[in-house]
Amino acid sequence: MARKNEPVKLDKVLPRINAHIATGLTNRQVQERLENGYANVKPYSAERTVSQILKENIFTYLNLVLMVLAICTIFFGTFWNITFLGVVIINTIIGILQELRSKRTLSKLHFVTAPNASVIRDGKRLTIPTEQAVLDDIAIFSGDQQIYADAIVLGGECSVNEALVTGESDEIVKKTGDTLLSGSFVVTGECIARLDKVGRDSFVAQLTLEAKKTKGKATVGMVPTLKRFIKVVGIIIVPVGISMFVRQLLVAVANPPAIQSLSDLSAYSASEAMRAATDAASGVVDIITHSTMDAVRDATDATVGALVAMLPDGLYLLVSIALTVSVMRLAKKRTLIQERGCVETLARVNVLCVDKTGTITESNMNVKDIVLLNKERFSADNITSILTDYAGNMSGENATMEAIQAYINAPTTRRAMKIMPFSSAKKYGGITFSNDESYLLGAPERILQTKYDRYKGTVEAHSAMGYRVVLLARYNGKIDEQLNLNGLTPLALILLSNNVRKEAPATFGFFAKQGVKIIVISGDNPMTVSQIAHEAGIEGAERYIDAAELTTDRKLKRAVKEYIVFGRVTPDQKRRLVRALKAAGNVVAMTGDGVNDVLALKDANCSIAMASGSEVASQVADIVLLDSDFSAMPSVVMEGRRVINNIERSASFYFSKNLFSLLFVLAVTIPTGRLFPLQALQFTLFNVLLIGLPSFVLALQPNKNLVKGKFLPNVFRNALPAGLTTFLGLTGMNLLARHFDIPSSDTATLSLLVISFVGFLMLYRLCLPLNALRKALIITVFVAFTVGLIIFITLGFLPPITEGIWLLIGTCVCTVPVYLGLVLLFRKK
């Protein structure tokens, strides 16, 4: 027998066995099936393993590049230049924890929970674990038991709830020759059946495999855009990095620091001064060149500092933390986010598919009125009495019966001779009280058949008012499979409805203002659904269609462009509708609460489930409304807006640094005679205080603005002015520094100050309009930067400025008009 979570392997093709109902399979036949993979074992899980999750989060291209740079830095002993690894480690840990959490959620997705099976083998009735049941076993199914494998009824009779297949909770009678689908529940009765499909071949196993597949929904928004950007930059930095290292090495060898005496030591870093002092004390000739190792080390530090600055590694961490904070905020509002990225996706959704029951209307059904059709022979009291006895004799959960009982609120007076529970195939059920007194209750068109045209106007008039209409008719004789419907007498129409949720109009009005198209998908009469959608304030609700007409994919693709309400939709059609909407270029969200919604939920860009519905739907969905209140959706959308708009603004800080670093790297690879001015450690002040701190503070601010445009163009529009200004300022200052022979050690500090000055300009602009928090942020950053600069100089991480103050002031002054001019140039029109 296959082990758990391994694919079933059929070692030998075995013939089917038509065992006798009284004896079942022999022990030898059972053993042969167990040994050859014909047991009812759980299907192989399509989930990723823990080791796969670890590998995919650790061995990324970004991590590989940064690790190579870190190894190079460590090799030459400058350990303090690997501070960039901290961000990578934290972001990797967050990614792993998030995916492990998703794995645990998906691991709970078990449609079949029946622990034991009752089978007949060698003429004996045995109780065994469901995983030891085999193909062709003779099984016994009774009340309150879940059907664990597909089977064919051989004897007996039972009522089955097949909501998994039909989406309807009405009972369906199963008799000899009928098929039992795995995942369904036996409500009443008992039957003997032969297991026809077991293990991964069963209906529910196939659905399980589909639902358990990792949902690659992150096709829009920040995260995929960042991944693509990282790949592009990661490819670019390989040739650029090699070229820069070679150029920097040649510059380091050709332009050694000139130390003429011990009095010059103040112009150099502590390590350079120590080497110079040692050489001078030992009587060695003044240093005119670095050693080869020193030259390689300097070139490595400069190259690593430049390449790290080109990668938006900190932005990954920002996105992870911002989305995590959003998840925590929504949790306080009784909204469970199972996939962090869906917060952003929902804010970008332009089509929202909703069901009628539980979303537009309340779940409970009510009888609104009873319309008499034969007043001469049957009074209102007669009809009430019949309905009381009919509903009272129907067992099991049935929304229609519960509504009738609640409406009449009277005790049952008669016991039924025979009951025919509602059949989703026939769309009606029946009951017999005596040899010549029976009644049918169900869809008018199915019961009346050729007589329907006589009552069609009345039925459709009530359907157009939003009612679900069922017919009560008298049948002379006992009910059986071969009913002669020509001899029945229509008695009354029962008008049922689900009240429109009070908050529904406001909720759908909100989405209409946001430009989100609402599509209503329901299994009910399209005319009824259309009227209810109209009452809920859904635009275009008068455009409805019966999904039974959508027999081809071509018709379905055309329909999603023309209609708003789809009635009589099957579970498979729900999935096809979602796919058709996505194929038309839409970002689609789907709501659902039943097992029959699972595959459609999985295919949507963003899926929302009601906690009061099926547990399976809740496990598959990205978002679960714990109070089953659809009016909570606007708060999720607003949270998504806050995340997107604020991260777009905060990401501009990172991309401005990436831009000027890339441009400056390209510039220093040509013969300028200068090293890249800053090492990775020297970027720390700028990274932490003028990128990290402001971006995290601003990313968590309230923001209800509409999401406009695409992520990357919006970010670059804000980042380009600062990036270009910084590049021009650095280039001009370095050329002048070379012309006026300003020491290269001074250039590092001067460059950091120029970069930071433009950073302050950008910070002020992105904080507009100013409020108390943003003013405090600017002041805090300025004070912290000043203190940090003093500490860095004191510790020798940055050399003090001995020359070039005038150059610094002049460069900063010139950057102001350049930056403002570029802001105006790139302003979105």
N, C-alpha and C positions, 0 to 999 in steps of 0.2 A: 504494500500500500504506500502511496506517495506520502512523503513527510509534509508537514504543515508549511505553507507558503512556497512550495515547490510546484512547478508545472506538472500536471498529470501526464504520465507517460504510458501509452497503451503498448505494452510489450508484445501483445498477441491479439489479433482480431478474433473475437469470440462470437459465435452465432447467438442470435436472440433466442430466448427460451420462453415458451408460452406455458408457464407452469399452471397446474390446476389451482383453482381458488382455495381449495380446502387444504392442499398439501404444501404449496409454495415451492421454493427452491430447496435442493438438498444441500447438506453441509459441504459436500465436495464441490458443487457448482458455485456456492458462495465463496469458498476458499480460492477457487480458480479466478473468480472475478476480482477478489481483493488483491491477489498477487499480480494481476495484469492491468491494474489501474482503472477498474470499472466501479470503484467505490464512490460514495457521495462526499468526497473530501472537498474542503474549501478550495476555491481556485487560487492560483498563484497571484500574489499581490503585485500590482503594478507600481506600488509606491517605491520611492528610492530608499535605499538602506542608509543607516547612520554613516557608514564609511563613505558612501557616495556623496552624502550631504557635506561631510567634512572635506572631502577632496575638492568638490565644486566650489566651496567657499574659500578654501585656503589656496588652492593652486589656480588662481586667476591670473590673467595677463598683467593686471596692475600690480598685484602682489609680487609676481615674478620680477618685473622691472625694478620695483623698489627694493626687493631683496638683493638683487644683483648690485644695485647702487650702494646698499648698506654694507655688503661684503667688501666691496672695493674700498669704502671709507674705513672700515674696521681694519682691513689689511695694512693700511698705512698709519694706523695708530690714532686717528682723530675720532675717537669714540663719541665725542660730544656733538658730532655732526649727524648722528643717526636719530635725532629726536623725531624725525618724520615717521618712524616706524610705529610710534605710539598710536597715531590715528589709524594706521592700517590694522593693527592688532585689535583695537576696540571695535572697528567697523566689521571685521571678520567675525568676532565673537557675537555681535548683534545679529549678523546674518545667519550664523549657525543656530543660535537660539530660536530665532523666528521660524526657520525651516523645521527644526525639531518639534516645535510647538504645532506647526501645521501637520507634520507627520502623525503626531499623537492624535490630532483631531480626525484625520482620515482613517487612522487605524481603528477608530471606534465605529466605522461605517459597516455595520453588519445587518443585512436585510433579514436573514434567516436566523432566528434565535432559538428555534426549537431544539432542546438538548437531547431528547430521546425520541426513538421511533418504535412503533409497534408493528411487527412483521410476523408473517407465517412462514416457518421453515420446517421441513420434514413433518408437516402436520401439526406443529406446535406453535402457539402464540408466544412470541418472545419480545422483550423490551431491550433495545440496544441503543447505543449512541448513534445519532443521525449520520455521523461520518462513516459508520460501518454498514450502512444500508448500501445495497449494490443494485446495479441495473437489473431489471426484471424481477426484483423482489416483490412479493405480494404484501402490501402494506395496508394498515387499517388507520383511517383518519376519523376522528370524532370531534365533538364540540369543543370550542376554545383552543384548538390546536392549530399551529401554523404548519402549512404545507411546505416541506423541506426539499422536495424535488418534484419535477414535472411528472404527472401520472395520468393514467387512463382508468376511469371508473369501471369496475367489473361487476359490482353489485352494491345494493343499498342505495341510500339517498341522503344528501346533506345540502345545507344552505351555506354558501361561501361568499365572503366579502372579498371582491376583486378590485379594490380601490387602486391597487398597484397597476392594474392594466387599464381600467376604464376611467379612473378618477372619480367614480361614483361609489358612495358607501352603501348603496342598496344591495340586498342579498340576492344571490343568484343560485337557483336550484341546480344541483349536479346529479345526474342519473347515469345509468349504465351507458357507456360509450362516450360520455363527456370527458373533457380534459381538465385536470386540475393543474393550475400554474403555481410554481413555487413562489413563496412570498405572500400568497393569499392566506386567509384565515377561515377555518370551519366555524360557522356560527352555531348551527344546530344540526342534529342528525349524525349518522355514521355511515361510512361507505368503505368498501374494500377496493383497492386499486393496484394496478401494476405500475411500478416505477419505470417511466419511459425515457426520461433524461435525467442524469445525475451529475453531480460535481460541476465542472466548468461548462458542461453542455446545457445545463438547466437555464431557464429564462432568467431567474433572479441572479444567477452567477454571472451571466453575460452583462446584466445591468450593473452588478457590483464592479466588475472589471472596468467598465466604462466610467463609472462614477469615481473609482479610486485612482484613475490616472491623474498624474500631476497636472494641474490646470494652468496651462501657459497663457494666462489672461493679460499679463502685463505687456500689452502691445501698444499702448499709448501712454504718453506722459513723460515724466522726468526720468524715472529709472532706466527705461530702455534707451532714451536719448543720451543719458550719461554713459551708459555702457558703449554705445556706438562712438561717442566722442572719445572715450578712453582708448578704444581700439585704434581710432585714427591717429591720435596723438602718440600712442604706444608704438605704432609703426614708424611715425615720423622721427621719433627721438633716437631710433637705432642709428641710422646714418648720420643724423645731426650730432648725436652724442660722440660717435667715433671721430667725426670731422673736428668737432670742438676740442676733444681731448688732444688730438694731434696738434692742433693749432695752439692750444694753451700750453702744451709741453714745449713747443718751439719758443713761445714767448717767454716761458719761465726760464729756459736755458739761456736765451739771448739777452734777457734783461734782468740780471741779478741785482739785488739791493746793494747799493754802494755804501759800505760802512767804513769811514775814514778814521774814526777814532771812537773811544768809549763815550765821548760826549754826544755821539749820534744815536745812542741806544734808545733814547726816549721816543724816537720816531718809529720803532718797530715793536712787534708783539713780544711777549715775554719769552717765547721759545727762540725767536730769532735773536733777541738780545742776549739770551743765555749762551747760544752758540758763538755769537760774535765775541762776547766777553771771554769765553774759554779759549778761543783761538788767539785773541790779543794777549791774554795772560801767558800763554805757552810760547809766545814769540813767533807765532805763525804769521805769515804775510796776510795783510788785510784781504777779506773775502771778496773776490771779484765774480765768483760764480757759485751757484748752489751745487751741491752734489747731485748726481743723477737721481738718487732716491728722493731728495728734497724737491727736485723739479717735477718728478712724477707725482709726488704727494700733492704739491700745489695745484698741478693740472687736474688731478683727480678731485680735489676739494672744490675747485671752481666748476668743473663739469657736473659733479653731483649736485651742487647748489643750484645750478641753472636748470638741470633736467627735472629735479624735484619741484622746482617752481613752475614748471610747465604742466604738471599733472594736478588736476583738481581733486586730490585724494581726500582733503578735509570736507569737501562738498558731500561725498558719500555719507560721512558720519553725520553731517548736518541733516541730510534727508532722512536718515534712519531715526535720529532722535526726534525730529519734528513730527514724523509719522507716528512714532511711539507715543508722544505726548497727545496727539489727536486721538489715538486709540483709548488712552486713559480718560480723556475728556468725555468721549462718547459713552464709555462704560458707565460713567456717572449718570448718564441720561438713559440708562437701560437699553443701550445699543451695543451688541457684541460684534466687534470687528475681528474676523478670523483671518483676513488677508490685508495687511497694512496698506498695500498699494491701491486697494479698492476705494479708499477715501478720496484719493486723487482722481481715480477713474470715474467715480460717480459724479464728481464736479464737472467732468467733461462729457457726460452722457447727453445725447441729444434725442434718444428714443427710449422711452420707459414702457415696458410691457407689463400689464397688470391683469390679475384675475378679477372676476366680479365678486365672488364670495370671499369674505375675509379681508379684502382690500378696499373695494368700493362700498360694499355692504357689510353689515354685521353677519357673523357666522350663523346665528340662530335664525331659523325659518319660522314665519308666522302665517296663519290663515287670516286673510283679510276679509274674505266674503265667500258665501256659497250661493251660486246662481242656479235656481231651479229650472229644469228643462221640461218637466212633466208635472205641472202643478195640479192637474186634474186628478191624477192617481196617487201622487206622492207629495205630501205636504212637507213643510219645513221640519216639523217634528219627526216625520217618518225618516227623512234624510239624516237628521241628527242622530237618530237611534241606530240606523244602519252604519253610519260612519263610526259611532262609538264602539259597536261590536266588531267592526272590521279592524280598526286600529288596535283595540284591546287584545285581539287574538293573534296579531302579528308580533312575533318575538324578535329579539335582537335590536341592534341600533339602526334606526331608520329615521332620517330627519323629517320626512313627510309624515310618518305616523306620529312622531313626537309632537309635531305642530298641530295635527288634528286633535290629539288627545288634550293638549293644552288649551285649544280653542273651545272644545265642547265641555271638558272638565266634568265628565259623568262616568259612573261605573259601568263595566261591561255586564250585559244581561244574558248573553247566549254564548255557548261554546261551539266552535267550528267543527264540522265533520272532516273537512279537508282544506288545506292551505296551499296555495301556489304563490310563493314569495315573488317579489318583483324580479324580473329578468331584464338585464341591460340589453339583451338581444331583442326581446319582444317589446320592451319599454312599458310593460304593465305587469300586474300581479292579480291574484284572485283568491276568493274564499267561498266555501260552500257551507251553508247552515242546515240545509235539508235536501232531500232528493230533487226538489224542484225550485230551490232558492239559492242562487249563487250571485256573486257580485265581482265585477272587475274594476280596477282602479289604475289609471296610468295615462300615457300620452293620448290625447283625443284622436289624433290622426291614425294611430296604430290600432286602437280599439274599434273605431267607427269604420275605418277603411273606406269602402265605397260610399258610405253615408256621410263621410266627413264634410263634403261640399255643402251639405245642408246647414252645418253648424260652423263652417269655416269663418264666416264673417264675425260671429259672436266670439269665437276663440281668439282670433287675431286682433280683434278690437281690445280685448283684455290684455293680450300679450304686448300690444303697443303701449299699454299703460304701465308696463314693467312687471306684470304679474307672471309667475309660472303657473300655467293652467293644467290641471289634471281632471280627468273625467271619471265620474262614478256611473257605472252602468249595471243594469240587472241582466243576469243570464239565466235562462230557464233550463235547469238541469245541473248536473254535477260538472265541476271544472276538471278538465283533463288536457292532455297534450293536443288532442284533435278537436278544438273548439270550433263550433259553427257560429261565427260572429254575426251572421246575418240575422239571427233571431234574438238579438239583445235589445234592451230598451235603455236609452240614455236617460239618466236621472238628474244629474247636477254637475256643474263645473265648480271645482274648488280652486279658489284664487289664493296662491301662496306668494309670499314675497320675503325678501331680506331687506330690512330697513337700511337705507343709505346712511353711512356713518356721518354723524353731525359735522365732523371736521373735514370730510372728504372734499366738499367744494373749495374750501380755503386751501387745502393741500394741492389739489389739481390746478387751482388758480395760480399758486406760487410757481408750479412747473411751467405753466403757460407763459408767465412773464419772463421766465428764464430761457424761453425758446426750446423747451423740451416737449417733443411730440409724445402723446400718450396713445398707446395701442392696447385695446382691451381684448384679451384672449379668454374665451370661456367655453365650457361644454354645453351651456344652456341655449335656448332658442335665441337666435341673433336679434330678433325684433324685441324680445324682452330685455336683453342685455343692452341694446341700443337706447331704450327708454331710460333704464337705470343709469347708464353712462351720461345721458343728457341731464338727468336730475343731479348728478354729481358735478356737473359743470365741465365735462370733458368736451373740448372743442372738436367739431366734426363728428359727433356721436351719431348723427343721422346717416352716416356712410357705413353701412353694415353689410355683411355677406355671410352666407352659410358655408362653412369650411368644407362641407360635403361636395361642393361644386369645384373645389380646388384639387382636381384629380391629377394634375401634372405640376412639375416644378416650374414650368414656364408660366402657368396660370397663377401659381403662388407668388412668384417674383413680381408679376404685374399687379397682383392684389395688394401687396404691402405698400405699393406706391399710391393706391387709390382709396383704400378703406381704412377705417379707424377701429371698427368693431368686428371681431371674428367670432361667430357662434358655432356650436356643434364641433368644436375643435378636439381632435384626438391627441393623446400624449405625444405620438410621433410627429403630428403636425405642429405642435408647439415648438419642438426642436427645429423643425424645418423653417418655421416662421422666423425664429431667432437668427438662423443661419442666413436666410434670405435678406433680412434687415441688415446684417453685418456685411453681406456681400455688396449691398447697395452703398456702402461707405459710411454707415452709421456706427456710433458707439452706443451699444445696446445694454440696458439694464433690464433684468427680469425678476419679477416677484413671484413667489409660489409658496404653497404650504403642504403640498401632497407629494407622495412618493412618485406619482406619475409626472411630476414637474422636474424630477432630478436631472434628466439629461438636458432639458432646455436650460435649467439653471446653470449647469456646468458649461454650456456653450456660450452663454452670455458673457459680455465683457465684465459685467458686475452683477452678482446675484444676491437677492434679498429674500430671506425666509421669515415667516411668522413663527414664533416659538410655540404657539398653540397648535400648530399643524404637525405634520409628520416629523419625527425625530431625524429621519434620513435626510429630509430637505434641509433641516437646520444644520446638519453636519456638512453637507455639500456647499451650502451658501457661503458667500464672502461676508455678508452682513446678516445678523439675526436680530430682529426686533423682539426683545425679550417680553415686552408687554403686548406684542402683536398689534401695535398701534402704528398704522401707516403714516399718521400725522407727524411721526418723529423724523421722517425722511428729510424735510427741509433743513433740520439742524445738522444732519449728516452732510448735505450738500454745502451748507455754509461753512462747515468745518473743512471740507475739501477745498473750498475757495481760499480760506485762510492759509491753508498749507501751500497751495500752488502759488498764489500771488506773493506771499511772503518769501517763499524759497526762491522764486524767480528774482526777487529783489536782492535777497542775500547771496544768491549764486553769482550775482554780478561782481561781488568783491573777489571771489575766487577766479572768475574768468578774466578779470582785468589783470590779475597777477600772471595768469597763464599766458595772456596775450603779450604783455611787454617782455616777459621772460623769453618767449619764443622769438620775438623780433630781435631782442638783444643778443640772444644766442646766435641767431643767423648773422648778426652784425659782427660779433667777435670772431666768427670763423674766417672772416676775411682779414687781410693784413692791417689791423689797427694798432698792433704793438701793445695791446693791453690784455690782461687777464679779465675774466668775468669778475665784476667787482665784489660779489658777495658769496660767502660760503653758506652751506645749509644752516649752520647754527646761527649765523648772523641774520638770517631771515626770520628767526624765531619771534623777535619783537613785533615785526610787521605782521607775521602770520597770526599770532595770538591776539594782538591788540587792535589791529586795523582790519582783520578779516574774520578770525574766529569769534571773538566776543561780540562785535556788532551783528554778524550774521545770525548767531544764535538768539540774541535778544530780539532782533527785528523779525525773525522767523516765527516767533511765538506771539506776535502782536495781533489784535483783532483786525480782520480785513474781510469785508463783505462784497468787494467789487466783483463784477462779472469777470470770468476767466476769458481773456481775449488772446487770440493769436496762438502761436506754438511756442513751446518752452525755449528752445535754443535761440530762435530769432529774438525773442523778447529779452533774454539774458544778454546776448551780444549787443543789443541796442543800448543797454545800460552800461555794459562793460567797455565798449569800444572807446568812448571819450577818455576815460581814465587810463586805459591800456596804451593808447596811442600817445597821450600826453606824457605819461611816464617814460615811454621809449624815447620820445623826442628829447625830453629833459635829460635823461641819462646819457644819450648819445652826445648831445651838445656839451654837457658838462665834462664828459670824459675826453672829448676832443680838445676842449680848452685846457683841461688839466694837463694833458700831454704837451700842448703847445707851450704852457707856462711852467713846465717841469715841476708840477705839484707831485709830491711823493705818492707812489701807488698805495701805500698804507693809508694815507688820508682819503684816497678815493673810495675806499670801502665805506667809511663812515659818512662821507658826503653823499654817496649813492643811496645809502639807507635813508638819509634825511630827505633827499629829493623824492624817493619812492613814497615815504611816509607822508610828506606834505601833500602830494597828489591824493594819497589815500584819505587824508582828512577832508580834502575838497569833495571827494566822492561820498564820504560818510555824511557830511553835512547835507549834500543834495538828496541822498536816499532817505534821510531822516525827515525830509519835508513832507507834510507840514509838521512843524515842531510841536511837541507836547512836553509835559514835565518829565516823562520817562526818557524821551529821546534827548532832551537837553542834558539830563543827568548822564546819559550814555556818552555823549560827546565829551563832557567835562571829565568823566571817569577815564575814558580812553586817553585823553591828553595828559592827565596827571600820571597815569600808570606808565604811559610811554616815556615821559620825561624821567621818572624814577628808574625805569628799566634801562634807559640809555646810560644813565650815570653808573648803574650797577655793572652793565656790560663793559663799559670803559674801564671801570675800576678793576674788574676781574681779568682784564686783558683779552676779552672776547672781541672787542672793538678797539682800535687804536684811537687815541685822542687826535683832534684836528689841530695841526700845527700851521698849516697854510690853507688857503682857499676859502676862507669865510666869505669873502666878497663874491666868490664864484657861486657858493651855495645860495646866498641871498638873491643874486641876480637870476639864477636858474629858477628859483621858487617864484619870483615875481613874474617871470616870463610864462610860467606854466598856467597861471590863472586865466589870462585871456585865451590861451590855446584851449584849455579845458572847456571854458564856457562856449567858445566857438564851436567846438566839436559836439557839445551837448545839443546846441541848436541845430547843427547839421544832421545829427542822427535822431532827432526827436521824431516820434511816430506821428505821421500826419493822419 
